[in-house]
Amino acid sequence: MELGRDSDTGGQVKYVVELARALSMMPGVYRVDLFTRQVSSPDVDWSYGEPTEMLTTSCIDGEGMGESGGAYIVRIPCGPRDKYLKKEALWPYLQEFVDGALGHILNMSKALGEQVGNGRPVLPYVIHGHYADAGDVAALLSGALNVPMVLTGHSLGRNKLEQLLKQGRMSKEEIDSTYKIMRRIEGEELALDASELVITSTRQEIDEQWGLYDGFDVKLEKVLRARARRGVSCHGRFMPRMVVIPPGMDFSNVIPEDIDGDGDGKDDIISLEGASPKSMPPIWAEVMRFLTNPHKPMILALSRPDPKKNITTLVKAFGECRPLRELANLTLIMGNRDDIDEMSAGNASVLTTVLKLIDKYDLYGSVAFPKHHNQADVPEIYRLAAKMKGVFINPALVEPFGLTLIEAAAHGLPIVATKNGGPVDITTALNNGLLVDPHDQNAIADALLKLVADKNLWQECRRNGLRNIHLYSWPEHCRTYLTRIAGCRLRNPRWLKDTPADAGADEEELLEDSMDAQDLSLRLSIDGEKNSLCINEPLSSDPQDQVQKIMNKIKQSSALPPSMSSVSEGGKNATEAAGSVVNKNPLLRRRRRLFVIAVDCYQDDGRASKKMLQVIQEVFRAVRSDSQMSKISGFALSTAMPLSETLQLLQLGKIQATDFDALICGSGSEVYYPGTSHCIDAEGKLRPDQDYLLHISHRWSHDGARQTIAKLMVAQDGSGDVVEQDVASSNEHCVSFLIKDTKKVKTIDEMRERLRMRGLRCHIMYCRNSTRLQVVPLLASRSQALRYLFVRWGLSVGNMYLITGEHGDTDQEEMLSGLHKTVILRGVAEKGSEELLRSSGSYHRTDVVPSESPLVSYTAGDLKADEIMRALKQVSKTSSGM
């Protein structure tokens, strides 16, 4: 691992790789796939372009499980194939990553099913997102596969924004431009919407960092969990469960020095002076060449030169404290560099400032700042600092956890650390150091001086750290981790398995904590007074007993032991479930291409315009005019209209509904298959895909959404409601409202914020030329409906062609990126609902949709079949050469 290569290669990289390795070695875990972006660029090592890399083989109950088991890095291409992109530039390409990862998961589930699943697909047990962007990806994958999601934030955008604003060096606009911070925050909110479980490193992260988010409230989470246990309806409201599991560390290569002694460094000085350069680790010589007196105690800081790591304040503290300068040396391990001018602006600025401060305070001979080190050198650096009776410091503005603090403690170093974040819990557990305000350089200097000067205190902190370090081992972390995820709901698609009827009760029990919820009120604003309920007894129970119940239930329906990566599920075929669509759709299964028409052309009153019919007819003509393009191809129509209006529109244009393989109606709330006889009821009416309805029902309450939206959409000027329910456009999984006055409604951003604060997780959009507001389940949307067709019927997203306009409903933006090909028809949709999407200060369209993509082409403006075909061929040819 090239840790410290840039601001994106820090401790999180090491954490997730070691976690994958450690989990794969745990009994019961068959396979762990670690997804990341594939990069084939001359700027990085060739190995970053390898599609798959094995980290370790798997071993269950002491026996090898074959070549498919173990831990693997799986690299998914997205965005420009030949460029390494910083994380801030990845946001527009996340949908491509989702589609690529989904394809890998489905292929792997089929392969594992043939090997170890008795022929049945083996889906992941959970999908775990790390950091904001991967959390966003995991949310979409979880929704597409109906697999539980787990989230680890690592560092959080709202907290970073707060700290950067506190520094006063950048405006909010400059911060957003540099870090894409608003898109990052929305990614974290979306991840909270979908997560069953959020794993944090510290309690402080829950209370002071996640507590800043709209989508999490500690008190409401406890209330909702208590209601669920008591069988009281939550009206679709949900808060993810937050648990503290400190990260682990591999101690196999750690050999601390003997902790006996009084802290006098004379023996160490003699041993260093008498040693030949060849007998010392090379990094020791590299560090000591900077120092006039290398035998002084060493103050060690190890981090990349990122502004938030606060290295410049540390150098100021050292430079302005003469007693500290006389007593100790300062060693700064700031990543790797060849030329400062070639580094990113933020890192280059920090390094330049450090060099200027060294010159300002004349710290030559007292500060070491080597240009290069590798991962094997890091333990030796810790050893050197411990040998010199030194101190490790992490002065970051905010430290989500502080893995380097654990590493330092394992090597016998006392610590000084920021009081913001994970170090609070670490110092409490290890009792081996001091906390400081990272903005107070005098406090930093005083803490360092106290530890360096007081030999007894130094020795006590050293002993405490070594004595308690076992709390942070990987086996300990993995045992707790697996116990926690055993409580996640097993909600694989119904056509793959039949969930035991009594599973829900045990799963709800497992969600409970041993907390005392006796004083919680369980009444929500949506409840009637008669539904008020209070708890009169504690909710505590034995978590091991709860976990065992779930484990037993898994084993009853699985040929494999439970696995965080995959689990083999038995059960009835979907054809045996009452009301279910049969498990065969001959039309969709044999399609080589699917042309999806999603043009939002509406009149001022929200009715479909004749131009929508014209688009459908011209697309039909275009595709059918080319024998190669039309070969084994089908059509789908995606719209915000209900089925009844959609069929009326088609009838008006004398278009048969059976010309479409699929109709996606109600903003993705229903999917119909007009050409499949099994999807027509006894009265000859189309019946929606029942499996899809079950799929999207997760955390959905029609009444809860309807009543909450009605309350939120009351005009602030007292003029009454600004919306009224559109019953004709509503269905079981879609609540539709007519908008009376678009000037008085709130933006989608504002509505999401208010819904999240109330615990409602759903998909909300303005549509039909800003005449309707529609709310559908969290797992439903027009874009997710296309992924459902991929998962359900094997229609590869890469073989889908989306035909849309320049403007549309507020959910159109979500459909424009991904691995499908997109043709944008100029001039057909002159007005949409986009002005109601974002509030001022929000993220930008370019943070969601790539400004340029080989997967997108435009028509010249003429709505003609030959022009549409030209655009289709252009995007097909361009994307095939990627």
NORTA-V161847 format. One record per residue. N is the residue number from 1. SS is DSSP state (@ for helix, = for strand, . for the rest). PHI is phi as a letter, one per 20 degrees, with the letter a starting at -180 (999 if undefined). PSI is psi in whole degrees, 0 to 359 (NA if undefined). Layout:
BEGIN
[[N,SS,PHI,PSI] [N,SS,PHI,PSI]]
END
This chain:
BEGIN
[[1,.,999,130] [2,.,e,68] [3,.,f,138] [4,.,n,6] [5,.,f,320] [6,.,b,189] [7,.,f,349] [8,.,e,3] [9,.,c,65] [10,.,d,209] [11,@,f,334] [12,@,f,323] [13,@,f,312] [14,@,f,319] [15,@,g,308] [16,@,f,327] [17,@,f,314] [18,@,f,325] [19,@,f,315] [20,@,f,315] [21,@,f,311] [22,@,f,318] [23,@,f,321] [24,@,f,341] [25,.,e,358] [26,.,e,142] [27,.,g,133] [28,.,n,347] [29,.,d,124] [30,.,e,312] [31,=,b,143] [32,=,c,123] [33,=,d,126] [34,=,d,107] [35,=,e,136] [36,=,b,178] [37,=,e,139] [38,.,e,133] [39,.,c,120] [40,.,d,86] [41,.,c,143] [42,.,f,347] [43,.,f,345] [44,.,c,168] [45,.,f,149] [46,@,f,333] [47,@,f,338] [48,@,f,348] [49,@,e,356] [50,.,f,127] [51,.,f,324] [52,=,b,141] [53,=,c,126] [54,=,f,132] [55,=,e,318] [56,=,a,155] [57,.,e,162] [58,.,e,153] [59,=,b,117] [60,=,d,125] [61,.,l,37] [62,.,n,0] [63,=,d,137] [64,=,f,146] [65,.,d,21] [66,.,n,174] [67,.,f,340] [68,.,e,344] [69,.,e,166] [70,=,o,197] [71,=,d,136] [72,=,c,144] [73,=,e,125] [74,=,d,119] [75,=,d,121] [76,=,d,124] [77,.,f,141] [78,.,b,146] [79,.,m,196] [80,.,g,125] [81,.,f,333] [82,.,d,17] [83,.,c,138] [84,.,e,125] [85,.,d,139] [86,.,f,159] [87,@,f,329] [88,@,f,338] [89,@,e,358] [90,.,e,341] [91,@,g,315] [92,@,f,346] [93,@,d,7] [94,@,f,326] [95,@,f,325] [96,@,f,319] [97,@,f,318] [98,@,g,312] [99,@,f,320] [100,@,f,317] [101,@,f,322] [102,@,f,319] [103,@,f,317] [104,@,f,315] [105,@,f,317] [106,@,f,319] [107,@,f,317] [108,@,f,322] [109,@,f,323] [110,@,f,316] [111,@,f,316] [112,@,f,325] [113,@,f,320] [114,@,f,327] [115,@,e,313] [116,@,c,0] [117,.,d,20] [118,.,l,33] [119,.,n,350] [120,.,e,140] [121,.,g,141] [122,=,d,101] [123,=,e,160] [124,.,g,149] [125,.,f,316] [126,.,b,160] [127,=,d,121] [128,=,d,114] [129,=,e,132] [130,=,d,120] [131,@,n,171] [132,@,f,311] [133,@,f,316] [134,@,f,332] [135,@,f,318] [136,@,f,315] [137,@,f,313] [138,@,f,324] [139,@,f,317] [140,@,f,320] [141,@,f,317] [142,@,g,317] [143,@,f,321] [144,@,f,324] [145,@,e,348] [146,.,l,46] [147,.,d,139] [148,.,g,148] [149,=,d,141] [150,=,c,145] [151,=,c,138] [152,=,c,122] [153,.,f,328] [154,.,m,289] [155,.,c,148] [156,.,d,142] [157,@,f,318] [158,@,f,321] [159,@,f,319] [160,@,f,317] [161,@,f,317] [162,@,f,317] [163,@,f,320] [164,@,f,322] [165,@,f,325] [166,@,f,326] [167,@,f,329] [168,.,m,12] [169,.,e,337] [170,.,c,146] [171,.,f,168] [172,@,f,323] [173,@,f,319] [174,@,f,321] [175,@,f,316] [176,@,f,320] [177,@,f,323] [178,@,f,315] [179,@,d,359] [180,.,l,46] [181,@,f,328] [182,@,f,323] [183,@,f,324] [184,@,f,317] [185,@,f,318] [186,@,f,324] [187,@,f,321] [188,@,f,322] [189,@,f,318] [190,@,f,322] [191,@,f,321] [192,@,f,323] [193,@,g,321] [194,@,e,345] [195,.,f,138] [196,.,e,323] [197,=,b,136] [198,=,d,122] [199,=,e,125] [200,=,d,162] [201,.,e,334] [202,.,b,161] [203,@,f,327] [204,@,f,325] [205,@,f,324] [206,@,f,308] [207,@,f,317] [208,@,d,346] [209,@,d,300] [210,@,f,334] [211,@,f,347] [212,@,e,351] [213,.,e,147] [214,.,f,325] [215,.,e,8] [216,.,b,131] [217,.,b,121] [218,@,g,314] [219,@,f,316] [220,@,f,325] [221,@,f,318] [222,@,f,320] [223,@,f,313] [224,@,f,321] [225,@,f,321] [226,@,f,320] [227,@,f,317] [228,@,f,320] [229,@,f,325] [230,@,e,359] [231,.,m,17] [232,.,e,134] [233,.,f,138] [234,.,e,1] [235,.,l,39] [236,.,n,1] [237,=,e,145] [238,.,b,143] [239,.,c,133] [240,.,f,153] [241,=,e,131] [242,=,d,130] [243,=,c,148] [244,=,e,119] [245,.,c,101] [246,.,g,143] [247,.,f,158] [248,.,e,177] [249,=,b,146] [250,.,e,112] [251,.,e,8] [252,.,f,330] [253,.,d,8] [254,.,e,120] [255,.,c,89] [256,.,f,152] [257,.,f,162] [258,.,g,128] [259,.,e,357] [260,.,f,158] [261,.,o,172] [262,.,d,8] [263,.,n,4] [264,.,f,131] [265,.,e,13] [266,@,f,317] [267,@,f,323] [268,@,f,323] [269,@,f,313] [270,@,f,316] [271,@,f,324] [272,@,f,320] [273,@,f,325] [274,@,e,349] [275,.,e,144] [276,.,f,154] [277,@,g,327] [278,@,f,334] [279,@,e,347] [280,.,e,149] [281,.,g,139] [282,@,g,326] [283,@,f,333] [284,@,f,312] [285,@,f,323] [286,@,f,322] [287,@,f,313] [288,@,f,341] [289,.,f,341] [290,.,f,340] [291,.,d,132] [292,.,f,317] [293,.,c,87] [294,.,f,356] [295,.,e,359] [296,.,f,157] [297,=,g,142] [298,=,d,124] [299,=,e,117] [300,=,d,129] [301,=,c,132] [302,=,c,108] [303,.,a,164] [304,.,f,157] [305,.,f,61] [306,.,e,141] [307,@,g,323] [308,@,f,347] [309,@,f,348] [310,.,m,33] [311,@,f,325] [312,@,f,323] [313,@,f,323] [314,@,f,315] [315,@,f,320] [316,@,f,315] [317,@,f,317] [318,@,f,317] [319,@,f,330] [320,.,e,1] [321,.,d,95] [322,@,g,316] [323,@,g,322] [324,@,f,320] [325,@,f,323] [326,@,f,333] [327,@,e,334] [328,=,b,164] [329,=,d,161] [330,=,d,126] [331,=,d,124] [332,=,d,111] [333,=,e,99] [334,.,d,60] [335,.,m,204] [336,.,c,143] [337,.,b,149] [338,.,d,310] [339,.,c,122] [340,@,g,324] [341,@,f,340] [342,@,e,359] [343,.,e,167] [344,.,f,158] [345,@,g,316] [346,@,f,313] [347,@,f,318] [348,@,f,322] [349,@,f,317] [350,@,f,312] [351,@,f,319] [352,@,f,318] [353,@,f,319] [354,@,f,314] [355,@,f,321] [356,@,f,321] [357,@,f,321] [358,@,g,319] [359,@,f,319] [360,@,f,314] [361,.,e,4] [362,.,l,58] [363,.,e,12] [364,.,f,130] [365,.,n,350] [366,.,d,348] [367,=,c,129] [368,=,d,136] [369,.,b,69] [370,.,g,149] [371,.,e,330] [372,.,c,147] [373,.,b,159] [374,.,d,176] [375,@,f,326] [376,@,f,339] [377,@,f,337] [378,@,f,311] [379,@,g,324] [380,@,f,327] [381,@,f,316] [382,@,f,317] [383,@,f,319] [384,@,f,315] [385,@,f,319] [386,@,f,321] [387,@,f,327] [388,.,e,14] [389,.,l,45] [390,.,e,190] [391,=,c,140] [392,=,e,138] [393,=,c,137] [394,=,c,99] [395,.,e,21] [396,.,g,149] [397,.,g,316] [398,.,b,132] [399,=,c,108] [400,.,g,316] [401,.,c,287] [402,.,o,60] [403,@,f,327] [404,@,f,331] [405,@,f,322] [406,@,f,316] [407,@,f,316] [408,@,f,316] [409,@,f,323] [410,@,f,336] [411,.,e,8] [412,.,n,23] [413,.,e,128] [414,=,f,159] [415,=,c,150] [416,=,c,130] [417,=,b,160] [418,=,f,147] [419,.,e,0] [420,.,d,101] [421,=,o,212] [422,.,f,328] [423,@,g,337] [424,@,f,312] [425,@,f,324] [426,@,f,312] [427,@,f,330] [428,@,f,317] [429,@,f,318] [430,@,e,334] [431,.,l,50] [432,.,c,25] [433,=,r,195] [434,=,c,149] [435,=,d,147] [436,=,c,159] [437,.,f,118] [438,.,f,345] [439,.,e,351] [440,.,d,98] [441,@,f,333] [442,@,f,320] [443,@,f,322] [444,@,f,312] [445,@,f,318] [446,@,f,318] [447,@,f,317] [448,@,f,316] [449,@,f,321] [450,@,f,316] [451,@,f,322] [452,@,f,323] [453,@,e,329] [454,.,e,98] [455,@,f,324] [456,@,f,317] [457,@,f,318] [458,@,g,314] [459,@,f,323] [460,@,f,316] [461,@,f,321] [462,@,f,310] [463,@,f,315] [464,@,f,317] [465,@,f,314] [466,@,f,327] [467,@,f,326] [468,@,d,1] [469,@,f,340] [470,@,f,341] [471,@,f,342] [472,@,d,35] [473,=,e,154] [474,@,f,317] [475,@,g,320] [476,@,f,316] [477,@,f,313] [478,@,f,324] [479,@,f,315] [480,@,f,318] [481,@,g,309] [482,@,f,327] [483,@,f,319] [484,@,f,315] [485,@,f,345] [486,.,f,340] [487,.,e,355] [488,.,f,145] [489,.,f,134] [490,.,e,97] [491,.,c,48] [492,.,f,159] [493,.,g,145] [494,.,f,330] [495,.,f,351] [496,.,e,335] [497,.,b,165] [498,.,d,107] [499,.,f,133] [500,.,g,138] [501,.,f,332] [502,.,e,10] [503,@,f,325] [504,@,g,319] [505,@,f,314] [506,@,f,323] [507,@,f,320] [508,@,f,322] [509,@,f,322] [510,@,f,338] [511,.,f,345] [512,.,f,149] [513,.,d,172] [514,.,e,13] [515,.,f,161] [516,.,e,110] [517,.,d,24] [518,.,f,329] [519,.,e,7] [520,.,e,137] [521,=,e,134] [522,.,d,9] [523,.,e,127] [524,.,e,164] [525,.,f,337] [526,.,e,345] [527,.,f,153] [528,.,f,166] [529,@,f,329] [530,@,f,344] [531,@,e,3] [532,.,f,135] [533,.,b,140] [534,=,c,153] [535,.,e,132] [536,.,d,7] [537,.,b,151] [538,.,f,157] [539,.,e,10] [540,.,f,147] [541,.,b,168] [542,.,f,114] [543,@,f,329] [544,@,f,321] [545,@,f,319] [546,@,f,316] [547,@,f,321] [548,@,f,324] [549,@,f,316] [550,@,f,317] [551,@,g,317] [552,@,f,321] [553,@,f,323] [554,@,f,313] [555,@,f,329] [556,@,f,331] [557,.,d,15] [558,.,c,140] [559,.,e,341] [560,.,d,159] [561,.,f,159] [562,.,f,143] [563,.,b,138] [564,.,f,341] [565,.,e,318] [566,.,b,154] [567,=,b,135] [568,=,e,122] [569,.,d,129] [570,.,e,194] [571,.,p,175] [572,.,f,158] [573,.,f,152] [574,@,f,338] [575,@,f,341] [576,@,e,349] [577,.,e,136] [578,.,f,132] [579,.,m,0] [580,.,e,145] [581,.,f,140] [582,.,f,158] [583,.,e,20] [584,.,c,133] [585,.,c,90] [586,@,g,327] [587,@,f,307] [588,@,f,325] [589,@,f,331] [590,.,e,1] [591,.,f,135] [592,.,e,326] [593,=,c,151] [594,=,c,122] [595,=,e,115] [596,=,d,115] [597,=,e,116] [598,.,c,60] [599,.,e,120] [600,.,e,78] [601,.,d,109] [602,=,c,154] [603,.,e,178] [604,.,f,333] [605,.,e,4] [606,.,n,357] [607,.,f,150] [608,=,f,137] [609,.,e,164] [610,@,f,338] [611,@,f,331] [612,@,f,319] [613,@,f,318] [614,@,f,319] [615,@,f,313] [616,@,g,314] [617,@,f,320] [618,@,f,325] [619,@,f,317] [620,@,g,311] [621,@,f,318] [622,@,f,309] [623,@,f,318] [624,@,f,346] [625,.,f,346] [626,.,d,114] [627,@,f,325] [628,@,f,317] [629,@,f,325] [630,@,e,351] [631,.,f,122] [632,.,l,46] [633,=,d,153] [634,=,c,177] [635,=,c,149] [636,=,c,149] [637,=,d,128] [638,=,d,123] [639,.,b,161] [640,.,e,346] [641,.,f,153] [642,.,f,168] [643,@,g,318] [644,@,g,314] [645,@,f,326] [646,@,f,315] [647,@,f,323] [648,@,f,318] [649,@,f,315] [650,@,f,322] [651,@,f,322] [652,@,f,324] [653,.,e,9] [654,.,l,40] [655,.,d,129] [656,.,f,135] [657,@,f,330] [658,@,f,354] [659,@,f,345] [660,.,d,136] [661,.,f,329] [662,=,b,142] [663,=,d,118] [664,=,d,109] [665,=,d,168] [666,@,l,43] [667,@,l,35] [668,@,n,13] [669,.,e,344] [670,=,b,146] [671,=,c,127] [672,=,d,154] [673,.,c,87] [674,.,f,331] [675,.,e,4] [676,.,d,118] [677,@,f,330] [678,@,f,346] [679,@,e,19] [680,=,d,130] [681,.,e,184] [682,.,f,336] [683,.,e,5] [684,.,n,11] [685,.,e,149] [686,=,f,140] [687,.,d,133] [688,.,f,157] [689,.,f,110] [690,@,f,328] [691,@,f,322] [692,@,f,319] [693,@,f,319] [694,@,f,322] [695,@,g,316] [696,@,e,357] [697,.,f,350] [698,.,g,122] [699,.,l,32] [700,.,d,134] [701,.,c,111] [702,@,g,312] [703,@,f,321] [704,@,f,316] [705,@,f,316] [706,@,f,313] [707,@,f,322] [708,@,f,316] [709,@,f,318] [710,@,f,321] [711,@,f,322] [712,@,f,333] [713,.,e,44] [714,=,e,131] [715,.,f,137] [716,.,f,339] [717,.,e,5] [718,.,n,11] [719,.,e,3] [720,.,o,196] [721,=,f,142] [722,.,d,357] [723,=,c,159] [724,=,c,148] [725,=,f,136] [726,.,d,90] [727,@,f,323] [728,@,f,330] [729,@,e,356] [730,.,e,157] [731,=,b,188] [732,.,g,331] [733,.,c,21] [734,=,b,123] [735,=,d,119] [736,=,d,139] [737,=,c,140] [738,=,e,135] [739,=,e,124] [740,.,e,321] [741,.,b,107] [742,.,f,339] [743,.,f,343] [744,.,d,354] [745,.,e,159] [746,.,e,155] [747,.,f,166] [748,@,g,319] [749,@,g,312] [750,@,f,321] [751,@,f,318] [752,@,g,315] [753,@,g,313] [754,@,f,323] [755,@,f,318] [756,@,f,320] [757,@,f,337] [758,.,e,2] [759,.,n,10] [760,=,e,122] [761,.,d,105] [762,=,b,175] [763,=,d,125] [764,=,c,139] [765,=,b,150] [766,=,e,140] [767,=,b,175] [768,.,l,55] [769,.,m,41] [770,.,m,26] [771,.,d,348] [772,=,c,147] [773,=,d,123] [774,=,c,139] [775,=,c,126] [776,=,c,168] [777,=,g,159] [778,.,g,322] [779,.,e,358] [780,.,d,140] [781,.,a,167] [782,@,f,324] [783,@,f,319] [784,@,f,334] [785,@,f,325] [786,@,f,321] [787,@,f,328] [788,@,f,318] [789,@,f,325] [790,@,f,308] [791,@,f,317] [792,@,f,317] [793,@,d,3] [794,.,m,16] [795,.,e,104] [796,.,g,134] [797,@,g,327] [798,@,f,344] [799,@,d,16] [800,=,e,141] [801,=,d,116] [802,=,e,124] [803,=,d,118] [804,=,b,179] [805,=,d,180] [806,.,f,333] [807,.,c,165] [808,.,r,199] [809,.,f,164] [810,.,f,343] [811,.,e,358] [812,@,f,325] [813,@,g,323] [814,@,f,337] [815,@,e,347] [816,.,e,342] [817,.,d,156] [818,.,p,185] [819,.,e,353] [820,.,f,160] [821,=,e,142] [822,=,c,131] [823,=,d,121] [824,=,d,120] [825,=,e,115] [826,.,f,137] [827,.,n,356] [828,.,e,333] [829,.,c,93] [830,.,f,340] [831,.,b,140] [832,.,c,209] [833,.,d,14] [834,@,f,333] [835,@,f,346] [836,@,d,10] [837,.,e,304] [838,.,d,150] [839,.,e,166] [840,.,f,142] [841,.,n,1] [842,.,e,181] [843,.,f,172] [844,.,d,164] [845,@,g,322] [846,@,f,348] [847,@,e,354] [848,.,d,320] [849,.,d,129] [850,.,g,140] [851,.,f,328] [852,.,c,143] [853,.,b,137] [854,.,f,349] [855,.,e,2] [856,=,c,135] [857,=,c,161] [858,=,c,148] [859,.,e,161] [860,.,f,344] [861,.,p,334] [862,.,e,128] [863,.,e,74] [864,.,c,151] [865,@,f,319] [866,@,f,326] [867,@,f,322] [868,@,f,318] [869,@,f,321] [870,@,g,314] [871,@,f,322] [872,@,f,317] [873,@,f,324] [874,@,f,311] [875,@,f,329] [876,@,f,318] [877,@,f,317] [878,@,f,314] [879,@,f,329] [880,@,f,340] [881,.,e,8] [882,.,f,NA]]
END
